[in-house]
Amino acid sequence: MNPDDAHASMPRVMALLPQTQCRRCGFDGCRPYARALLQGQAEINRCPPGGDYTRLALAQLLRREPLPWTQALAPEPRVRVAIDAKACIGCGRCLPACPVDAIAGAVGYLHAVLAHECTGCQLCLAPCPVDCFIVVTAENCEQGPWLDRSAHEARTARLRYHRKRRRTQRLTRPESARASGDRKRQEIKEALARVRSQRGWQAGARDRRIAPTE
């Protein structure tokens, strides 16, 4: 960590980021960007969704020069995405791409975007094979401290992001509920064997109870 940043902390930096998880900063989410800021490995002008509020607040907190925006990372009006119901084929490729679970649906069914949860990250656009997403300007946005989003929205987005990450990590573990089919079949076979043994069933008979005197 930069000696000048010693008074800063991860929670204080995270509170200044809008939690869109858009990766435009070049990092895999807001928390990695915050960590890089604290370690002096990133500049304070790499969060377009945060606008001037985030840029200037980070400069003050981290005691850095308030660098101007670059042309590639300039703030833009907030957007949200919607799905063209006639074009959606229900492939499900957008579901894992959304960092905050703002897309409702399942493979084989029509999907829909939860407008009040969409952060406008647009990470769902690339995986869609039929370009069924429509980018629209966000209207009636809450304000404070950002011009087009509120602290409550940022907290909600952060919670949804971490919940999805934890769920994804749990489901991808080898010993999770989605273990391989072979392991599931083996577990069922072992369980049946234990039940038959406890009930006094003969090993070679599947469905016929054997009397103890036979």
C-alpha positions as a LaTeX table, in Angstrom:
\begin{tabular}{lrrr}
\hline
Residue & $x$ (\AA) & $y$ (\AA) & $z$ (\AA) \\
\hline
Met1 & 0.00 & 0.00 & 0.00 \\
Asn2 & 1.14 & 3.51 & $-0.75$ \\
Pro3 & 2.24 & 5.18 & 2.55 \\
Asp4 & 0.00 & 8.13 & 1.72 \\
Asp5 & $-3.00$ & 5.75 & 1.54 \\
Ala6 & $-2.49$ & 4.30 & 5.02 \\
His7 & $-5.53$ & 6.11 & 6.40 \\
Ala8 & $-7.77$ & 4.60 & 3.73 \\
Ser9 & $-9.43$ & 1.20 & 3.95 \\
Met10 & $-11.28$ & $-1.20$ & 1.71 \\
Pro11 & $-14.75$ & $-0.28$ & 3.07 \\
Arg12 & $-14.10$ & 3.43 & 2.58 \\
Val13 & $-12.91$ & 2.95 & $-1.00$ \\
Met14 & $-15.77$ & 0.57 & $-1.82$ \\
Ala15 & $-18.28$ & 3.11 & $-0.51$ \\
Leu16 & $-17.10$ & 5.53 & $-3.20$ \\
Leu17 & $-17.62$ & 3.08 & $-6.06$ \\
Pro18 & $-21.09$ & 2.69 & $-7.65$ \\
Gln19 & $-20.87$ & $-1.14$ & $-7.61$ \\
Thr20 & $-21.93$ & $-1.57$ & $-11.23$ \\
Gln21 & $-19.37$ & $-4.40$ & $-11.60$ \\
Cys22 & $-18.96$ & $-3.32$ & $-15.24$ \\
Arg23 & $-15.20$ & $-4.04$ & $-15.47$ \\
Arg24 & $-14.60$ & $-0.91$ & $-17.54$ \\
Cys25 & $-11.82$ & $-0.07$ & $-15.10$ \\
Gly26 & $-9.89$ & $-3.08$ & $-16.38$ \\
Phe27 & $-10.44$ & $-5.16$ & $-13.23$ \\
Asp28 & $-12.82$ & $-8.04$ & $-12.54$ \\
Gly29 & $-15.30$ & $-5.99$ & $-10.53$ \\
Cys30 & $-15.36$ & $-3.12$ & $-8.07$ \\
Arg31 & $-13.57$ & $-4.87$ & $-5.23$ \\
Pro32 & $-10.47$ & $-5.82$ & $-7.29$ \\
Tyr33 & $-10.33$ & $-2.22$ & $-8.51$ \\
Ala34 & $-10.56$ & $-0.96$ & $-4.93$ \\
Arg35 & $-7.76$ & $-3.31$ & $-3.90$ \\
Ala36 & $-5.59$ & $-2.06$ & $-6.74$ \\
Leu37 & $-6.27$ & 1.53 & $-5.70$ \\
Leu38 & $-5.18$ & 0.81 & $-2.15$ \\
Gln39 & $-2.03$ & $-0.89$ & $-3.41$ \\
Gly40 & $-1.20$ & 2.02 & $-5.68$ \\
Gln41 & $-1.63$ & $-0.12$ & $-8.81$ \\
Ala42 & $-4.55$ & 1.78 & $-10.39$ \\
Glu43 & $-5.49$ & 5.37 & $-11.11$ \\
Ile44 & $-8.52$ & 7.13 & $-9.67$ \\
Asn45 & $-9.98$ & 8.06 & $-13.09$ \\
Arg46 & $-10.99$ & 4.57 & $-14.26$ \\
Cys47 & $-14.60$ & 4.41 & $-13.07$ \\
Pro48 & $-16.88$ & 6.13 & $-15.62$ \\
Pro49 & $-20.14$ & 5.07 & $-13.89$ \\
Gly50 & $-18.94$ & 6.83 & $-10.74$ \\
Gly51 & $-18.48$ & 10.09 & $-12.61$ \\
Asp52 & $-16.80$ & 13.11 & $-11.10$ \\
Tyr53 & $-18.08$ & 12.26 & $-7.64$ \\
Thr54 & $-16.10$ & 9.02 & $-7.49$ \\
Arg55 & $-13.05$ & 10.47 & $-9.23$ \\
Leu56 & $-12.73$ & 13.49 & $-6.92$ \\
Ala57 & $-13.70$ & 11.58 & $-3.75$ \\
Leu58 & $-11.06$ & 8.91 & $-4.44$ \\
Ala59 & $-8.46$ & 11.61 & $-5.08$ \\
Gln60 & $-9.26$ & 13.19 & $-1.72$ \\
Leu61 & $-9.38$ & 9.92 & 0.23 \\
Leu62 & $-6.20$ & 8.49 & $-1.30$ \\
Arg63 & $-4.45$ & 11.87 & $-1.45$ \\
Arg64 & $-3.86$ & 11.59 & $-5.16$ \\
Glu65 & $-3.91$ & 14.11 & $-7.94$ \\
Pro66 & $-7.46$ & 14.38 & $-9.41$ \\
Leu67 & $-6.49$ & 13.17 & $-12.86$ \\
Pro68 & $-8.86$ & 14.18 & $-15.68$ \\
Trp69 & $-10.89$ & 11.65 & $-17.64$ \\
Thr70 & $-9.39$ & 9.98 & $-20.66$ \\
Gln71 & $-11.30$ & 9.79 & $-23.92$ \\
Ala72 & $-11.74$ & 6.02 & $-23.57$ \\
Leu73 & $-13.06$ & 6.25 & $-20.01$ \\
Ala74 & $-15.26$ & 9.33 & $-19.99$ \\
Pro75 & $-18.56$ & 9.31 & $-18.06$ \\
Glu76 & $-21.69$ & 8.66 & $-20.08$ \\
Pro77 & $-25.42$ & 8.85 & $-19.30$ \\
Arg78 & $-26.61$ & 5.88 & $-17.28$ \\
Val79 & $-28.23$ & 3.10 & $-19.27$ \\
Arg80 & $-30.18$ & $-0.08$ & $-18.64$ \\
Val81 & $-30.88$ & $-3.04$ & $-20.87$ \\
Ala82 & $-34.11$ & $-4.66$ & $-21.92$ \\
Ile83 & $-34.86$ & $-7.85$ & $-23.85$ \\
Asp84 & $-36.71$ & $-8.01$ & $-27.16$ \\
Ala85 & $-39.17$ & $-10.79$ & $-26.41$ \\
Lys86 & $-39.59$ & $-11.63$ & $-30.09$ \\
Ala87 & $-35.85$ & $-12.18$ & $-30.55$ \\
Cys88 & $-34.98$ & $-14.03$ & $-27.32$ \\
Ile89 & $-34.48$ & $-17.77$ & $-27.89$ \\
Gly90 & $-34.04$ & $-18.65$ & $-24.22$ \\
Cys91 & $-30.48$ & $-19.93$ & $-24.62$ \\
Gly92 & $-29.49$ & $-18.80$ & $-21.13$ \\
Arg93 & $-26.04$ & $-17.53$ & $-22.09$ \\
Cys94 & $-26.75$ & $-14.13$ & $-20.58$ \\
Leu95 & $-27.64$ & $-15.51$ & $-17.14$ \\
Pro96 & $-24.10$ & $-16.21$ & $-15.89$ \\
Ala97 & $-22.83$ & $-13.01$ & $-17.51$ \\
Cys98 & $-24.98$ & $-10.69$ & $-15.39$ \\
Pro99 & $-22.94$ & $-9.93$ & $-12.26$ \\
Val100 & $-25.93$ & $-8.94$ & $-10.13$ \\
Asp101 & $-28.55$ & $-11.52$ & $-11.23$ \\
Ala102 & $-30.74$ & $-8.88$ & $-12.86$ \\
Ile103 & $-31.93$ & $-11.28$ & $-15.57$ \\
Ala104 & $-34.78$ & $-13.64$ & $-14.77$ \\
Gly105 & $-35.30$ & $-16.80$ & $-16.79$ \\
Ala106 & $-34.15$ & $-20.34$ & $-17.45$ \\
Val107 & $-32.81$ & $-22.25$ & $-20.43$ \\
Gly108 & $-35.62$ & $-22.83$ & $-22.91$ \\
Tyr109 & $-37.79$ & $-20.02$ & $-21.57$ \\
Leu110 & $-38.17$ & $-16.32$ & $-22.33$ \\
His111 & $-35.88$ & $-14.13$ & $-20.24$ \\
Ala112 & $-36.61$ & $-10.71$ & $-18.76$ \\
Val113 & $-34.44$ & $-7.98$ & $-17.24$ \\
Leu114 & $-35.31$ & $-6.72$ & $-13.76$ \\
Ala115 & $-35.04$ & $-3.03$ & $-14.59$ \\
His116 & $-34.72$ & $-1.89$ & $-10.98$ \\
Glu117 & $-31.74$ & $-4.24$ & $-10.44$ \\
Cys118 & $-29.89$ & $-3.62$ & $-13.73$ \\
Thr119 & $-26.69$ & $-1.65$ & $-13.18$ \\
Gly120 & $-26.16$ & $-0.97$ & $-16.88$ \\
Cys121 & $-22.88$ & $-2.89$ & $-17.04$ \\
Gln122 & $-23.85$ & $-4.33$ & $-20.46$ \\
Leu123 & $-21.88$ & $-7.54$ & $-19.85$ \\
Cys124 & $-24.88$ & $-9.49$ & $-21.10$ \\
Leu125 & $-24.59$ & $-8.13$ & $-24.64$ \\
Ala126 & $-21.55$ & $-10.10$ & $-25.82$ \\
Pro127 & $-22.76$ & $-13.65$ & $-24.98$ \\
Cys128 & $-26.16$ & $-13.20$ & $-26.67$ \\
Pro129 & $-26.09$ & $-15.03$ & $-30.04$ \\
Val130 & $-29.13$ & $-13.21$ & $-31.43$ \\
Asp131 & $-28.54$ & $-9.65$ & $-30.17$ \\
Cys132 & $-31.88$ & $-9.55$ & $-28.39$ \\
Phe133 & $-30.78$ & $-6.93$ & $-25.85$ \\
Ile134 & $-31.80$ & $-3.30$ & $-26.22$ \\
Val135 & $-29.77$ & $-0.58$ & $-24.49$ \\
Val136 & $-31.98$ & 2.26 & $-23.24$ \\
Thr137 & $-31.26$ & 5.44 & $-21.29$ \\
Ala138 & $-32.12$ & 5.03 & $-17.63$ \\
Glu139 & $-34.92$ & 7.33 & $-16.51$ \\
Asn140 & $-36.15$ & 8.50 & $-13.11$ \\
Cys141 & $-32.88$ & 7.53 & $-11.47$ \\
Glu142 & $-32.36$ & 7.95 & $-7.76$ \\
Gln143 & $-29.67$ & 10.45 & $-6.85$ \\
Gly144 & $-27.15$ & 10.85 & $-4.06$ \\
Pro145 & $-24.25$ & 10.84 & $-3.88$ \\
Trp146 & $-24.04$ & 10.12 & $-7.64$ \\
Leu147 & $-25.99$ & 12.13 & $-10.18$ \\
Asp148 & $-27.75$ & 9.06 & $-11.57$ \\
Arg149 & $-27.70$ & 6.49 & $-8.78$ \\
Ser150 & $-28.05$ & 6.32 & $-5.00$ \\
Ala151 & $-26.02$ & 4.81 & $-2.20$ \\
His152 & $-28.90$ & 2.39 & $-1.58$ \\
Glu153 & $-28.68$ & 1.13 & $-5.17$ \\
Ala154 & $-24.93$ & 0.66 & $-4.82$ \\
Arg155 & $-25.31$ & $-1.34$ & $-1.60$ \\
Thr156 & $-28.01$ & $-3.52$ & $-3.14$ \\
Ala157 & $-25.91$ & $-4.18$ & $-6.24$ \\
Arg158 & $-22.91$ & $-5.12$ & $-4.09$ \\
Leu159 & $-24.97$ & $-7.58$ & $-2.04$ \\
Arg160 & $-26.49$ & $-9.20$ & $-5.14$ \\
Tyr161 & $-23.04$ & $-9.48$ & $-6.71$ \\
His162 & $-21.53$ & $-11.24$ & $-3.70$ \\
Arg163 & $-24.53$ & $-13.54$ & $-3.29$ \\
Lys164 & $-24.20$ & $-14.67$ & $-6.88$ \\
Arg165 & $-20.46$ & $-15.22$ & $-6.51$ \\
Arg166 & $-20.95$ & $-17.35$ & $-3.39$ \\
Arg167 & $-23.69$ & $-19.39$ & $-5.07$ \\
Thr168 & $-21.59$ & $-19.92$ & $-8.20$ \\
Gln169 & $-18.57$ & $-20.99$ & $-6.16$ \\
Arg170 & $-20.71$ & $-23.42$ & $-4.14$ \\
Leu171 & $-22.23$ & $-25.01$ & $-7.23$ \\
Thr172 & $-18.88$ & $-25.50$ & $-8.93$ \\
Arg173 & $-17.25$ & $-27.32$ & $-6.02$ \\
Pro174 & $-16.56$ & $-31.04$ & $-6.69$ \\
Glu175 & $-18.57$ & $-32.05$ & $-3.60$ \\
Ser176 & $-21.51$ & $-29.74$ & $-4.33$ \\
Ala177 & $-25.09$ & $-30.71$ & $-5.09$ \\
Arg178 & $-24.11$ & $-30.93$ & $-8.74$ \\
Ala179 & $-21.62$ & $-33.73$ & $-8.31$ \\
Ser180 & $-21.04$ & $-36.02$ & $-11.25$ \\
Gly181 & $-23.70$ & $-38.52$ & $-12.26$ \\
Asp182 & $-21.44$ & $-41.45$ & $-11.45$ \\
Arg183 & $-20.94$ & $-40.24$ & $-7.90$ \\
Lys184 & $-24.66$ & $-39.71$ & $-7.44$ \\
Arg185 & $-25.45$ & $-43.21$ & $-8.65$ \\
Gln186 & $-22.79$ & $-44.66$ & $-6.37$ \\
Glu187 & $-24.20$ & $-42.79$ & $-3.39$ \\
Ile188 & $-27.71$ & $-44.08$ & $-4.15$ \\
Lys189 & $-26.40$ & $-47.63$ & $-4.53$ \\
Glu190 & $-24.60$ & $-47.45$ & $-1.19$ \\
Ala191 & $-27.66$ & $-45.99$ & 0.53 \\
Leu192 & $-29.89$ & $-48.79$ & $-0.80$ \\
Ala193 & $-27.37$ & $-51.37$ & 0.34 \\
Arg194 & $-27.40$ & $-49.94$ & 3.87 \\
Val195 & $-31.20$ & $-49.96$ & 4.00 \\
Arg196 & $-31.41$ & $-53.56$ & 2.77 \\
Ser197 & $-28.82$ & $-54.62$ & 5.28 \\
Gln198 & $-30.65$ & $-52.94$ & 8.15 \\
Arg199 & $-33.99$ & $-54.47$ & 7.13 \\
Gly200 & $-32.62$ & $-57.99$ & 6.77 \\
Trp201 & $-33.02$ & $-58.23$ & 3.01 \\
Gln202 & $-31.07$ & $-60.90$ & 1.19 \\
Ala203 & $-28.24$ & $-59.43$ & $-0.87$ \\
Gly204 & $-29.37$ & $-61.08$ & $-4.10$ \\
Ala205 & $-33.06$ & $-60.26$ & $-3.82$ \\
Arg206 & $-34.09$ & $-56.77$ & $-4.79$ \\
Asp207 & $-37.72$ & $-56.59$ & $-3.70$ \\
Arg208 & $-38.41$ & $-59.79$ & $-1.73$ \\
Arg209 & $-38.10$ & $-59.80$ & 2.03 \\
Ile210 & $-36.34$ & $-62.99$ & 3.25 \\
Ala211 & $-37.55$ & $-64.45$ & 6.49 \\
Pro212 & $-34.78$ & $-65.01$ & 9.07 \\
Thr213 & $-35.61$ & $-68.75$ & 9.22 \\
Glu214 & $-35.02$ & $-69.37$ & 5.46 \\
\hline
\end{tabular}
